[in-house]
Each structure stands twice: as C-alpha cells, then as structure tokens.
Amino acid sequence: MIRYAREGVQDVPVQDEATNLLVIADEVRQALAQGRPVVALESTIISHGFPYPDNLALARNIESTVRTGGAVPATIAVAGSKVWIGADAELLERLAQDRGAEKVSRRNLAAVLATGQLGATTVAATMLCAHLAGIRVFATGGIGGAHRGAERTMDVSADLSELARTPVCVVCAGAKSILDLRLTLEVLETHGVPVLGLGTDRFPAFYTRDSGLPVPTRVETPEQAAAVARIHWELGGAGLVVAAPIPEADQLESASIDPIIQHAVARAEQQGVTGAGGTPFVLDVIRQETGGRSVDANVALVLHNARQAAALAWALASPPRPVHQKAA
C-alpha cells in the first residue's frame, strides 16, 4: 500500500510502512514529484572511505557532479531514528567527522533506527532506502561481492542479495577488485540480476577497466541501459548493475595492482581481519603500498559513475521512445 510521505506540494509517494521513518529533503521530494531525475548516493564513502576533511570534500564533489549532469543528488544516511533521503550540510559534516558512525546494511538498519545512532548506509542499505523513497538510480564506487574463498566461508556481500530483491539501477565500476569477481558474477547470474557493461564487453575491476571476464550484456549509452531497466522491471525483475569502467587515464595497471591486492588480502587473513572490517583493512593496505594512487583512482571512478548515473536518471525520467515493429 502506498501513501504520501507528507502533506504539501506534489508529495512523492513512498511505501506506507516506511512513511514515518523517511525524511525526504524538499529538493528531492519536488524533483521526484515532478518526474525529474534523482540520483541516490551512499554515505559509507564519507564515514568509512576517506579521512576528514577529504571525505567531506569528496561528498560535496560527488553531489556537485550529479548536479552538473542535470540531476538532483540524494545522499542517504541514518540519524535520529530517521532515514534521511538527501542529507543536509550539517549531517554531511557529522558523517565526515564522527568516526563512530555505524556502518548500516539491511541486516542492522532497523537496529540503528531503533537506537537513534548515526549511521552511514552501504550499497545494500542505500538501495533499500532509495527504493522506499521512489528513487531508481544509485551511484557508487564498486559493489561488494563474493570474497575470495567464499566457497568455503560463505562470505558474500549483502549487496548481491539486495540487487536480487530491490528494483534500483546501481551504477558502479564493477565490483571491488579485492573480491572473487568470477564467483561474484556467478552469484548475480543465479539471482537473475542483469549486468550491463556501459561501452564495454569486459567486466570492470574497480581500479582497472578489464577484470579478464566478459560482461553478460553490453550497452553503448545510458539510454540503452534505461531501456533494458524498464523492460526488466516490467517483467518483475529487481536490481541491475550498470558497470562503467574507470576512465582509461585514471586506471591502475593490472600488472602492478594485482600483486598488491593479493598481498593485502593475505595480510588480512594472517591477522584474522574478517567481516565488516575486512574490506577497509585491505583497501588501506593497498593505499599504503600504492603511495596513494589507489585513492586517486577511487575518486576518479566515483565521480565518473556519478556522471553516468545522472545521465541514466535523465534517460529513465524521459518518456521511452516508441518501438517500431515491422508489419507481419
């Protein structure tokens, strides 16, 4: 059952059960009500991705990039027992400075809301909250996936199961290259999640444009991705991965980054770092061993994804072009 989140000007409908939990920024609300493009953004990149004040500058830069693309940014976070769809300047500052912000996925979203903690949303939680608010496009860096050795440990990111259940397009630079990308693609295929390569036949690997694995479906433009998404949803499908490779000028060479990744993963195993702390630990080792070049690549790919997501949101907001069929 659907009802309006608040009384007021052309309010956007949200899921009835979540109405009292969402605080939708006026700009986001009006854009959704008027059918204008909106791009959801995660907040863990602010709280757990970069040090202060670099994280705050990046958050603002990502939002600015979405605006330059003609869409409205909606950074999602949890605070004061509410989900904020479009974090304001004060909340962005809190997320950037408070190192105790909880990392929020679907599994602990209710607990963080119940306790009133400050929470930064992961890919899975951002997808869920974006869907509740009526947002169809989400830009991030790279999705989570099946970790190396997942066939033994069953360590598979909730991002993949969220893609299988929540109808949101996730624009990303593939999955993080510290993962088992072949197994990640297998899990996505099993769950019926379309993986679209934006202008590429190869599945990107975060820091590099080519993981060595083929992408299941190639599309040339965000408009083509939007056409696939519309039909996928008409068929009752859920999430889609729109894989946009890091710009060529910003990628790291596989020959140099792959050994570093392997060493970082090995160090995490040796020190017993697993679970939610595993990925930040490995990424920090990579940062140290690349002299910060991995951070520069990360920033470049996130901004590139934000640009592509704005274009995709525009395509989904526009009326679909008619399909001309040949006469029988």
RAHUVEN-V367178 format. One record per pair of residues at least 24 apart in sequence whose C-alpha atoms are under 6 Angstrom apart, sorted by sequence separation. I is the first residue (numbers start at 0). J is the second residue. D is the distance in whole Angstrom. If there is no record, write none. Layout:
I&J&D / I&J&D
This chain:
163&190&6 / 176&204&5 / 163&192&6 / 176&205&6 / 141&171&5 / 173&203&5 / 174&204&6 / 175&205&5 / 136&167&6 / 138&169&6 / 140&171&5 / 141&172&5 / 143&174&6 / 147&178&6 / 172&203&6 / 173&204&6 / 80&112&4 / 135&167&5 / 136&168&5 / 137&169&5 / 138&170&5 / 139&171&5 / 140&172&6 / 141&173&5 / 142&174&5 / 146&178&5 / 147&179&5 / 173&205&6 / 37&70&5 / 40&73&6 / 41&74&6 / 141&174&5 / 146&179&5 / 172&205&5 / 36&70&5 / 37&71&5 / 38&72&5 / 39&73&5 / 40&74&4 / 41&75&6 / 42&76&6 / 141&175&5 / 145&179&6 / 37&72&6 / 38&73&6 / 39&74&6 / 80&115&4 / 123&158&5 / 79&115&5 / 122&158&6 / 208&244&5 / 208&245&6 / 123&161&6 / 145&183&5 / 78&117&5 / 144&183&5 / 55&95&6 / 77&117&6 / 77&118&5 / 203&244&5 / 76&119&5 / 207&250&5 / 51&95&6 / 76&120&6 / 206&250&5 / 207&251&6 / 197&242&6 / 206&251&6 / 193&239&5 / 194&240&5 / 195&241&5 / 196&242&5 / 197&243&5 / 192&239&6 / 195&242&6 / 249&296&6 / 46&94&5 / 46&95&5 / 45&95&6 / 245&300&5 / 21&81&6 / 20&81&5 / 21&82&5 / 22&83&5 / 23&84&5 / 24&85&5 / 20&82&6 / 22&84&6 / 173&242&5 / 168&238&6 / 172&242&5 / 166&237&4 / 167&238&5 / 168&239&5 / 169&240&5 / 170&241&5 / 171&242&5 / 172&243&5 / 165&237&5 / 166&238&4 / 169&241&6 / 171&243&6 / 172&244&5 / 164&237&5 / 165&238&5 / 163&237&6 / 163&238&6 / 43&119&5 / 162&238&4 / 42&119&5 / 43&120&6 / 42&120&5 / 43&121&6 / 41&120&6 / 41&125&6 / 221&311&5 / 225&315&6 / 222&314&5 / 40&137&6 / 38&136&5 / 39&137&4 / 40&138&6 / 38&137&5 / 14&131&6 / 13&131&6 / 13&132&5 / 171&304&6 / 170&308&6 / 140&301&5 / 138&304&6 / 138&305&6 / 138&308&6 / 136&312&6 / 68&306&6 / 70&309&5 / 65&305&6 / 61&302&6 / 65&306&6 / 68&309&5 / 65&309&6 / 36&312&5 / 36&313&5 / 36&316&6 / 35&316&6
